[in-house]
Amino acid sequence: MVLGPKAPGPYTDNFAYEPTTTRERTSAAGVAIFLALGVAFLAYFGGVRGPALTGFVPVFEAIVVTASAFTAWMLFAQFRIRRYAPLAILATGYAIFGAFHAAFLLTFPGAFAPSGLFGAGLQTPSWLIECGWVGFAGAAFTFVGVERSKRRTARWHAGIVARTGAVSVAYITLGSIVAFDGQRWLPIVVFPNGVLSVAYTHAIAPLTALLMFGAAGALAFACGVTRRVHLWLSVVLLAMGLEILAAGVFGGARYSLGWYVAHTDSALSSMLFFAVMQLQLASILRRAARNGERAIALHDIVSLGSDTSEDRNAAMLDRAAIDLSFDWACLARVHDSWVTLESTVGDSPYRPGLAAPAGAAWLRDALGRHDLAIYEHDVDGNWVDGTPSMFHGWSPLVTVPVYVDDELYGMLGFGNRSSRKIPLNDAELSFLRLLGSLAGVTIERTRQRRQLSTLAYSDALTGLPNRASLFEKLQEEIANSQRFGRQFALHFLDLDGFKAVNDSYGHAAGDGVLREVARRLQAVVRDSDTVARLGGDEFVVLQSPVEDSTAPEWLAMRLRAVFEAPIAYAGESFSIGTSLGTSCYPQDGKGIDALLGHADAALYRFKARRRRPLENRGGVSRAKQRGI
């Protein structure tokens, strides 16, 4: 099975449309069977009359009204977030159901007044609750129709919601008028002794129950039961249909056993959907808290100070393997048809550095994708050379591509020795995708940091350390020399005849000369010495350590000797000389400025001895001109 990116739609980030689990569907089936068995029991004993408990109706109807109101509010709030019309339609259905049950409570004889409030007649409460059932069933059928519609534009959904609201207001108004004022021409539902009429028990109640069963069946068959709202709304409609049978067909009278059970079922079914949604919200909050913990952990890992990208990616892999119950995880680099393990964590028989040709069919498939993929079994268990596959025997295998600078760098791999008992959910898959992105980010940041370090501390032309790098190195040398009593020397060089090369042959020739000078200088120094370019034609050689007093002079001689041979560039030959001055720590100074100033002054004295003109000096040393 290969998972592609999750397309945005009405079910995305919508708690009411969370996928159902096998356990949840089994629980819903158990509830439906229990209700059916209860109604079958009432077919024999539902007509048994009980005491007239006038306080029963206010208690249970208050539960129905409250639960319906909260459910309607919850669904409408979700509609305002997602702008998905079926949620508003279902909220309207619960609002209609709650409104007519509230009117039933107010007009029921003995609840608040002997004959009910607002001048209600004997038939008014029964017709009000009948309107509530029919209205809810109508909302359910409308819900199914809109759910099955292919039109998904926001304007269309807004129009559906507006029309549903208008029809609902009109239905509540008309239903109330009919229930209160239409008793003269409506069929009789209940007699003064509380017994239900034959018209109701043999026609009206069965038809209303059939309407509820039809809505439940239409919802289950048209929308399925793989989404939470579809599954539990079907159960609620089934419960309402059975409730009508219990009270209207098998009970046959008010205060019968069937009547009491029906009102109890009405309260429970009203609470059922709200309770299931609240449990789902609690589950989402727990997952959000867990995802927040994961995000904080990843932030801490990615923000580690001096850790390398390898260390950070290994830490992220370890966190993911533990949190998602994988036996092992790895980061594999893919290059030139080879796979190299850069990091491995967990119960893996392989260690970083293992390289193998990318010959497995599943691996070729994974590398050809741009998203997370899950493989239940290794498609082919061998590499092209016949050796066991790197991941042979691991099931399932999850791969996540890693991109650096928009190019495929490699992939993250996660595996278990046996099939997982609980499949990965959408949040966990998103977490794995995030890991792949962060792995690429850490690698890219490490590369950028190295590039910035190179630009900050290296001369772009010659590749030598620049002024900043030299000064940092000098500070370290001074500190070490003070601590261990060592000595070092500083050689200051500039080039003679370099200006003529630039003026006569151009800057390209001058750049070539500078690169060759840098190469020659590096060739005569030790690994412990440092050659740096200050800028222009000025170079500094840091000689460290200095074992005896003659070592600086010997190195100075070698440095001057590198300029004896002409420098060839683009078919031309240039004779370049050098002027050099040397200072020693601590004899010539104990600070950077003092050492460079002394070396610069020695360079001037060297030029004076050779009687070279001091161009543009004005009696001020270049060390002072440079501010060192």
PELIN-V449592 format. One record per residue. N is the residue number from 1. RES is the residue in three letters. SS is DSSP state (2 for helix, 1 for strand, 0 for the rest). Layout:
n & res & ss
N & RES & SS
N & RES & SS
//
This chain:
n & res & ss
1 & MET & 0
2 & VAL & 0
3 & LEU & 0
4 & GLY & 0
5 & PRO & 0
6 & LYS & 0
7 & ALA & 0
8 & PRO & 0
9 & GLY & 0
10 & PRO & 0
11 & TYR & 0
12 & THR & 0
13 & ASP & 0
14 & ASN & 0
15 & PHE & 2
16 & ALA & 2
17 & TYR & 2
18 & GLU & 0
19 & PRO & 1
20 & THR & 0
21 & THR & 0
22 & THR & 2
23 & ARG & 2
24 & GLU & 2
25 & ARG & 2
26 & THR & 2
27 & SER & 2
28 & ALA & 2
29 & ALA & 2
30 & GLY & 2
31 & VAL & 2
32 & ALA & 2
33 & ILE & 2
34 & PHE & 2
35 & LEU & 2
36 & ALA & 2
37 & LEU & 2
38 & GLY & 2
39 & VAL & 2
40 & ALA & 2
41 & PHE & 2
42 & LEU & 2
43 & ALA & 2
44 & TYR & 2
45 & PHE & 2
46 & GLY & 0
47 & GLY & 0
48 & VAL & 0
49 & ARG & 1
50 & GLY & 0
51 & PRO & 0
52 & ALA & 0
53 & LEU & 0
54 & THR & 2
55 & GLY & 2
56 & PHE & 2
57 & VAL & 2
58 & PRO & 2
59 & VAL & 2
60 & PHE & 2
61 & GLU & 2
62 & ALA & 2
63 & ILE & 2
64 & VAL & 2
65 & VAL & 2
66 & THR & 2
67 & ALA & 2
68 & SER & 2
69 & ALA & 2
70 & PHE & 2
71 & THR & 2
72 & ALA & 2
73 & TRP & 2
74 & MET & 2
75 & LEU & 2
76 & PHE & 2
77 & ALA & 2
78 & GLN & 2
79 & PHE & 2
80 & ARG & 2
81 & ILE & 2
82 & ARG & 2
83 & ARG & 0
84 & TYR & 0
85 & ALA & 2
86 & PRO & 2
87 & LEU & 2
88 & ALA & 2
89 & ILE & 2
90 & LEU & 2
91 & ALA & 2
92 & THR & 2
93 & GLY & 2
94 & TYR & 2
95 & ALA & 2
96 & ILE & 2
97 & PHE & 2
98 & GLY & 2
99 & ALA & 2
100 & PHE & 2
101 & HIS & 2
102 & ALA & 2
103 & ALA & 2
104 & PHE & 2
105 & LEU & 2
106 & LEU & 2
107 & THR & 2
108 & PHE & 0
109 & PRO & 1
110 & GLY & 0
111 & ALA & 0
112 & PHE & 0
113 & ALA & 1
114 & PRO & 0
115 & SER & 0
116 & GLY & 0
117 & LEU & 0
118 & PHE & 0
119 & GLY & 0
120 & ALA & 0
121 & GLY & 0
122 & LEU & 0
123 & GLN & 0
124 & THR & 2
125 & PRO & 2
126 & SER & 2
127 & TRP & 2
128 & LEU & 2
129 & ILE & 2
130 & GLU & 2
131 & CYS & 2
132 & GLY & 2
133 & TRP & 2
134 & VAL & 2
135 & GLY & 2
136 & PHE & 2
137 & ALA & 2
138 & GLY & 2
139 & ALA & 2
140 & ALA & 2
141 & PHE & 2
142 & THR & 2
143 & PHE & 2
144 & VAL & 2
145 & GLY & 2
146 & VAL & 2
147 & GLU & 2
148 & ARG & 2
149 & SER & 0
150 & LYS & 0
151 & ARG & 0
152 & ARG & 0
153 & THR & 0
154 & ALA & 2
155 & ARG & 2
156 & TRP & 2
157 & HIS & 2
158 & ALA & 2
159 & GLY & 2
160 & ILE & 2
161 & VAL & 2
162 & ALA & 2
163 & ARG & 2
164 & THR & 2
165 & GLY & 2
166 & ALA & 2
167 & VAL & 2
168 & SER & 2
169 & VAL & 2
170 & ALA & 2
171 & TYR & 2
172 & ILE & 2
173 & THR & 2
174 & LEU & 2
175 & GLY & 2
176 & SER & 2
177 & ILE & 2
178 & VAL & 2
179 & ALA & 2
180 & PHE & 2
181 & ASP & 2
182 & GLY & 0
183 & GLN & 0
184 & ARG & 0
185 & TRP & 0
186 & LEU & 0
187 & PRO & 0
188 & ILE & 0
189 & VAL & 0
190 & VAL & 1
191 & PHE & 0
192 & PRO & 0
193 & ASN & 0
194 & GLY & 0
195 & VAL & 1
196 & LEU & 1
197 & SER & 0
198 & VAL & 2
199 & ALA & 2
200 & TYR & 2
201 & THR & 2
202 & HIS & 2
203 & ALA & 2
204 & ILE & 2
205 & ALA & 2
206 & PRO & 2
207 & LEU & 2
208 & THR & 2
209 & ALA & 2
210 & LEU & 2
211 & LEU & 2
212 & MET & 2
213 & PHE & 2
214 & GLY & 2
215 & ALA & 2
216 & ALA & 2
217 & GLY & 2
218 & ALA & 2
219 & LEU & 2
220 & ALA & 2
221 & PHE & 2
222 & ALA & 2
223 & CYS & 2
224 & GLY & 0
225 & VAL & 0
226 & THR & 0
227 & ARG & 1
228 & ARG & 2
229 & VAL & 2
230 & HIS & 2
231 & LEU & 2
232 & TRP & 2
233 & LEU & 2
234 & SER & 2
235 & VAL & 2
236 & VAL & 2
237 & LEU & 2
238 & LEU & 2
239 & ALA & 2
240 & MET & 2
241 & GLY & 2
242 & LEU & 2
243 & GLU & 2
244 & ILE & 2
245 & LEU & 2
246 & ALA & 2
247 & ALA & 2
248 & GLY & 2
249 & VAL & 2
250 & PHE & 2
251 & GLY & 2
252 & GLY & 0
253 & ALA & 1
254 & ARG & 0
255 & TYR & 0
256 & SER & 1
257 & LEU & 2
258 & GLY & 2
259 & TRP & 2
260 & TYR & 2
261 & VAL & 2
262 & ALA & 2
263 & HIS & 2
264 & THR & 2
265 & ASP & 2
266 & SER & 2
267 & ALA & 2
268 & LEU & 2
269 & SER & 2
270 & SER & 2
271 & MET & 2
272 & LEU & 2
273 & PHE & 2
274 & PHE & 2
275 & ALA & 2
276 & VAL & 2
277 & MET & 2
278 & GLN & 2
279 & LEU & 2
280 & GLN & 2
281 & LEU & 2
282 & ALA & 2
283 & SER & 2
284 & ILE & 2
285 & LEU & 2
286 & ARG & 2
287 & ARG & 2
288 & ALA & 2
289 & ALA & 2
290 & ARG & 2
291 & ASN & 2
292 & GLY & 2
293 & GLU & 2
294 & ARG & 2
295 & ALA & 2
296 & ILE & 2
297 & ALA & 2
298 & LEU & 2
299 & HIS & 2
300 & ASP & 2
301 & ILE & 2
302 & VAL & 2
303 & SER & 0
304 & LEU & 0
305 & GLY & 0
306 & SER & 0
307 & ASP & 0
308 & THR & 0
309 & SER & 2
310 & GLU & 2
311 & ASP & 2
312 & ARG & 2
313 & ASN & 2
314 & ALA & 2
315 & ALA & 2
316 & MET & 2
317 & LEU & 2
318 & ASP & 2
319 & ARG & 2
320 & ALA & 2
321 & ALA & 2
322 & ILE & 2
323 & ASP & 2
324 & LEU & 0
325 & SER & 0
326 & PHE & 0
327 & ASP & 0
328 & TRP & 1
329 & ALA & 1
330 & CYS & 1
331 & LEU & 1
332 & ALA & 1
333 & ARG & 1
334 & VAL & 1
335 & HIS & 1
336 & ASP & 0
337 & SER & 0
338 & TRP & 1
339 & VAL & 1
340 & THR & 1
341 & LEU & 1
342 & GLU & 1
343 & SER & 1
344 & THR & 1
345 & VAL & 1
346 & GLY & 1
347 & ASP & 0
348 & SER & 0
349 & PRO & 0
350 & TYR & 0
351 & ARG & 0
352 & PRO & 0
353 & GLY & 0
354 & LEU & 0
355 & ALA & 1
356 & ALA & 1
357 & PRO & 1
358 & ALA & 0
359 & GLY & 0
360 & ALA & 0
361 & ALA & 2
362 & TRP & 2
363 & LEU & 2
364 & ARG & 2
365 & ASP & 2
366 & ALA & 2
367 & LEU & 2
368 & GLY & 0
369 & ARG & 0
370 & HIS & 0
371 & ASP & 0
372 & LEU & 0
373 & ALA & 1
374 & ILE & 1
375 & TYR & 1
376 & GLU & 0
377 & HIS & 0
378 & ASP & 0
379 & VAL & 0
380 & ASP & 0
381 & GLY & 0
382 & ASN & 1
383 & TRP & 0
384 & VAL & 0
385 & ASP & 0
386 & GLY & 0
387 & THR & 0
388 & PRO & 1
389 & SER & 0
390 & MET & 0
391 & PHE & 0
392 & HIS & 0
393 & GLY & 0
394 & TRP & 0
395 & SER & 0
396 & PRO & 0
397 & LEU & 1
398 & VAL & 1
399 & THR & 1
400 & VAL & 1
401 & PRO & 1
402 & VAL & 1
403 & TYR & 1
404 & VAL & 1
405 & ASP & 0
406 & ASP & 0
407 & GLU & 1
408 & LEU & 1
409 & TYR & 1
410 & GLY & 1
411 & MET & 1
412 & LEU & 1
413 & GLY & 1
414 & PHE & 1
415 & GLY & 1
416 & ASN & 0
417 & ARG & 0
418 & SER & 0
419 & SER & 0
420 & ARG & 0
421 & LYS & 0
422 & ILE & 0
423 & PRO & 0
424 & LEU & 0
425 & ASN & 0
426 & ASP & 2
427 & ALA & 2
428 & GLU & 2
429 & LEU & 2
430 & SER & 2
431 & PHE & 2
432 & LEU & 2
433 & ARG & 2
434 & LEU & 2
435 & LEU & 2
436 & GLY & 2
437 & SER & 2
438 & LEU & 2
439 & ALA & 2
440 & GLY & 2
441 & VAL & 2
442 & THR & 2
443 & ILE & 2
444 & GLU & 2
445 & ARG & 2
446 & THR & 2
447 & ARG & 2
448 & GLN & 2
449 & ARG & 2
450 & ARG & 2
451 & GLN & 2
452 & LEU & 2
453 & SER & 2
454 & THR & 2
455 & LEU & 2
456 & ALA & 2
457 & TYR & 2
458 & SER & 1
459 & ASP & 0
460 & ALA & 0
461 & LEU & 0
462 & THR & 0
463 & GLY & 0
464 & LEU & 0
465 & PRO & 1
466 & ASN & 0
467 & ARG & 2
468 & ALA & 2
469 & SER & 2
470 & LEU & 2
471 & PHE & 2
472 & GLU & 2
473 & LYS & 2
474 & LEU & 2
475 & GLN & 2
476 & GLU & 2
477 & GLU & 2
478 & ILE & 2
479 & ALA & 2
480 & ASN & 2
481 & SER & 2
482 & GLN & 2
483 & ARG & 2
484 & PHE & 2
485 & GLY & 0
486 & ARG & 0
487 & GLN & 0
488 & PHE & 1
489 & ALA & 1
490 & LEU & 1
491 & HIS & 1
492 & PHE & 1
493 & LEU & 1
494 & ASP & 1
495 & LEU & 1
496 & ASP & 1
497 & GLY & 0
498 & PHE & 2
499 & LYS & 2
500 & ALA & 2
501 & VAL & 2
502 & ASN & 2
503 & ASP & 2
504 & SER & 2
505 & TYR & 2
506 & GLY & 0
507 & HIS & 2
508 & ALA & 2
509 & ALA & 2
510 & GLY & 2
511 & ASP & 2
512 & GLY & 2
513 & VAL & 2
514 & LEU & 2
515 & ARG & 2
516 & GLU & 2
517 & VAL & 2
518 & ALA & 2
519 & ARG & 2
520 & ARG & 2
521 & LEU & 2
522 & GLN & 2
523 & ALA & 2
524 & VAL & 2
525 & VAL & 0
526 & ARG & 0
527 & ASP & 0
528 & SER & 0
529 & ASP & 0
530 & THR & 1
531 & VAL & 1
532 & ALA & 1
533 & ARG & 1
534 & LEU & 1
535 & GLY & 1
536 & GLY & 0
537 & ASP & 0
538 & GLU & 1
539 & PHE & 1
540 & VAL & 1
541 & VAL & 1
542 & LEU & 1
543 & GLN & 1
544 & SER & 1
545 & PRO & 0
546 & VAL & 0
547 & GLU & 0
548 & ASP & 0
549 & SER & 0
550 & THR & 0
551 & ALA & 2
552 & PRO & 2
553 & GLU & 2
554 & TRP & 2
555 & LEU & 2
556 & ALA & 2
557 & MET & 2
558 & ARG & 2
559 & LEU & 2
560 & ARG & 2
561 & ALA & 2
562 & VAL & 0
563 & PHE & 0
564 & GLU & 0
565 & ALA & 0
566 & PRO & 0
567 & ILE & 1
568 & ALA & 1
569 & TYR & 1
570 & ALA & 0
571 & GLY & 0
572 & GLU & 1
573 & SER & 1
574 & PHE & 1
575 & SER & 0
576 & ILE & 0
577 & GLY & 1
578 & THR & 1
579 & SER & 1
580 & LEU & 1
581 & GLY & 1
582 & THR & 1
583 & SER & 1
584 & CYS & 1
585 & TYR & 1
586 & PRO & 0
587 & GLN & 0
588 & ASP & 0
589 & GLY & 0
590 & LYS & 0
591 & GLY & 0
592 & ILE & 2
593 & ASP & 2
594 & ALA & 2
595 & LEU & 2
596 & LEU & 2
597 & GLY & 2
598 & HIS & 2
599 & ALA & 2
600 & ASP & 2
601 & ALA & 2
602 & ALA & 2
603 & LEU & 2
604 & TYR & 2
605 & ARG & 2
606 & PHE & 2
607 & LYS & 2
608 & ALA & 2
609 & ARG & 2
610 & ARG & 0
611 & ARG & 0
612 & ARG & 0
613 & PRO & 0
614 & LEU & 0
615 & GLU & 0
616 & ASN & 0
617 & ARG & 0
618 & GLY & 0
619 & GLY & 0
620 & VAL & 0
621 & SER & 0
622 & ARG & 2
623 & ALA & 2
624 & LYS & 2
625 & GLN & 2
626 & ARG & 0
627 & GLY & 0
628 & ILE & 0
//
